[in-house]
Amino acid sequence: MLPNLSLAIGLRYLRAKRRNGFISFISMASILGIIIGVMALITTISVMSGFQQELRDRILGMVAHATVSGIGGPLQDWPRAVELAGEDPRVVGAAPYVETESLLQGRSRRGAIIRGVLPSLEPKVSELGAKMVQGSLDDLQPGEYHIILGRELSLLLGAGVGDSVNVYISEATVTPLGAMPRARRFEVVGVFEAGAQEFDLGMALVHLEDAQRLGRMGDGVSGVRLKLVDLWDAWPVARDLADRMQGHYRVRDWTRDHANFFRALKLEKTVMFILLSLVIAIAAFNLVSSLVMLVQDKQSDIAILRTLGMSPGAVMRVFIVQGMVIGVLGIGIGVASGVLLASNLSNIVRSIEEATQTELMPSDVYYISGVPTLVDPMDVLMIALVAFVLCLLATLYPAWRASRTDPATALRYE
């Protein structure tokens, strides 16, 4: 009965008109602070999640989810590796590749990674075909020594479609004049733009057979790249493939190739979560102030309740109920507002750009146009839970003070 009585009195106090209007103002300020804090935290974390997903998609659109390569030399049995990978339902596609470091010379020089690919199989493991600005992957024909450059690399070399570039690799060729770097002239037949400087400035594509001839690898390749149904299964799937091939192979996945980058993104998101949680904590302090003032205002009421037999614990629950209703109201409105703002942030930014005739995020500077957002239900739930806990903690001290009220002292001057 007493818990129900505490709930009824707590709700009654919320509806009652305050004798001190300043207490009502502080309560409204508390609710508004919680709303703003929760909304800001949801919006910020959603934007960071959106950027993280955008960057991950751009990077994984150019690199494989997992690779299986040879140890100490080329992978010779790659057709069997592709066949075995195709039998695994967890694998979307598999394709061989050859990678080597090189120096490209056009009007200027630039170091880059030369990747040899098969145009027929490459679309199964990457989005290179969709990243083409000029030309297509099918323009890479064996024996023609064609090359596709990243957009930034093309601009730096001053080589567009139809121009030629010289490709030098570090492996030397012995001639009567001594050791000479191995070189070959390639014709530029295409330009791609991945939206990540690592690839646009540091990668060029050639046909697999041309890369094999350039590196004198015979029929071998550097390895086999895999694209998976679930990218988080990259390591076990690649390891299973290596085990079925019955040999010694090197296995790598995207989490190891870009571990530091994604770890930094995760750390940045965590730190931002903690910092913006302080906004909710500040609102919770306002809640403490309003409840302390309310307890002081209700001293005579508390004394009468104690005189009628209400226990200190029941009195404490009265003010916990009142504080938590204020907190839950602020959290609910804040969650709804935050989700709504985050879901429509791209449209809002676009409207601001159209109204001001300015581009807030130029695509040629940031590689990303617009503000990508991703509203993760687990992030929203975590934010709401943190806000709820902070509000609960904020009610404990004022409620404890109310429970310690001495009836005789409080009623002495009534």
Rosetta blueprint (number, residue, H / E / L):
1 M L
2 L H
3 P H
4 N H
5 L H
6 S H
7 L H
8 A H
9 I H
10 G H
11 L H
12 R H
13 Y H
14 L H
15 R H
16 A L
17 K L
18 R L
19 R L
20 N L
21 G H
22 F H
23 I H
24 S H
25 F H
26 I H
27 S H
28 M H
29 A H
30 S H
31 I H
32 L H
33 G H
34 I H
35 I H
36 I H
37 G H
38 V H
39 M H
40 A H
41 L H
42 I H
43 T H
44 T H
45 I H
46 S H
47 V H
48 M H
49 S H
50 G H
51 F H
52 Q H
53 Q H
54 E H
55 L H
56 R H
57 D H
58 R H
59 I H
60 L H
61 G L
62 M L
63 V L
64 A L
65 H L
66 A E
67 T E
68 V E
69 S E
70 G E
71 I L
72 G L
73 G L
74 P L
75 L E
76 Q L
77 D L
78 W H
79 P H
80 R H
81 A H
82 V H
83 E H
84 L H
85 A H
86 G H
87 E L
88 D L
89 P L
90 R L
91 V E
92 V E
93 G E
94 A E
95 A E
96 P E
97 Y E
98 V E
99 E E
100 T E
101 E E
102 S E
103 L E
104 L E
105 Q E
106 G L
107 R L
108 S L
109 R E
110 R E
111 G E
112 A E
113 I E
114 I E
115 R E
116 G E
117 V E
118 L L
119 P L
120 S L
121 L L
122 E H
123 P H
124 K H
125 V L
126 S L
127 E L
128 L H
129 G H
130 A H
131 K H
132 M E
133 V E
134 Q E
135 G L
136 S L
137 L H
138 D H
139 D H
140 L L
141 Q L
142 P L
143 G L
144 E L
145 Y L
146 H E
147 I E
148 I E
149 L E
150 G E
151 R H
152 E H
153 L H
154 S H
155 L H
156 L H
157 L H
158 G L
159 A L
160 G L
161 V L
162 G L
163 D L
164 S E
165 V E
166 N E
167 V E
168 Y E
169 I E
170 S E
171 E E
172 A E
173 T E
174 V E
175 T E
176 P L
177 L L
178 G E
179 A E
180 M E
181 P E
182 R E
183 A E
184 R E
185 R E
186 F E
187 E E
188 V E
189 V E
190 G E
191 V E
192 F E
193 E L
194 A L
195 G L
196 A L
197 Q H
198 E H
199 F H
200 D H
201 L L
202 G L
203 M E
204 A E
205 L E
206 V E
207 H E
208 L H
209 E H
210 D H
211 A H
212 Q H
213 R H
214 L H
215 G H
216 R L
217 M L
218 G L
219 D L
220 G L
221 V E
222 S L
223 G E
224 V E
225 R E
226 L E
227 K E
228 L E
229 V L
230 D L
231 L H
232 W H
233 D H
234 A H
235 W H
236 P H
237 V H
238 A H
239 R H
240 D H
241 L H
242 A H
243 D H
244 R H
245 M L
246 Q L
247 G L
248 H L
249 Y E
250 R E
251 V E
252 R E
253 D E
254 W H
255 T H
256 R H
257 D H
258 H L
259 A H
260 N H
261 F H
262 F H
263 R H
264 A H
265 L H
266 K H
267 L H
268 E H
269 K H
270 T H
271 V H
272 M H
273 F H
274 I H
275 L H
276 L H
277 S H
278 L H
279 V H
280 I H
281 A H
282 I H
283 A H
284 A H
285 F H
286 N H
287 L H
288 V H
289 S H
290 S H
291 L H
292 V H
293 M H
294 L H
295 V H
296 Q H
297 D H
298 K L
299 Q H
300 S H
301 D H
302 I H
303 A H
304 I H
305 L H
306 R H
307 T H
308 L L
309 G L
310 M L
311 S L
312 P H
313 G H
314 A H
315 V H
316 M H
317 R H
318 V H
319 F H
320 I H
321 V H
322 Q H
323 G H
324 M H
325 V H
326 I H
327 G H
328 V H
329 L H
330 G H
331 I H
332 G H
333 I H
334 G H
335 V H
336 A H
337 S H
338 G H
339 V H
340 L H
341 L H
342 A H
343 S H
344 N L
345 L H
346 S H
347 N H
348 I H
349 V H
350 R H
351 S H
352 I H
353 E H
354 E H
355 A H
356 T H
357 Q L
358 T L
359 E L
360 L L
361 M L
362 P L
363 S H
364 D H
365 V H
366 Y H
367 Y L
368 I L
369 S L
370 G L
371 V L
372 P L
373 T L
374 L L
375 V L
376 D L
377 P H
378 M H
379 D H
380 V H
381 L H
382 M H
383 I H
384 A H
385 L H
386 V H
387 A H
388 F H
389 V H
390 L H
391 C H
392 L H
393 L H
394 A H
395 T H
396 L H
397 Y H
398 P H
399 A H
400 W H
401 R H
402 A H
403 S H
404 R L
405 T L
406 D L
407 P H
408 A H
409 T H
410 A H
411 L H
412 R L
413 Y L
414 E L
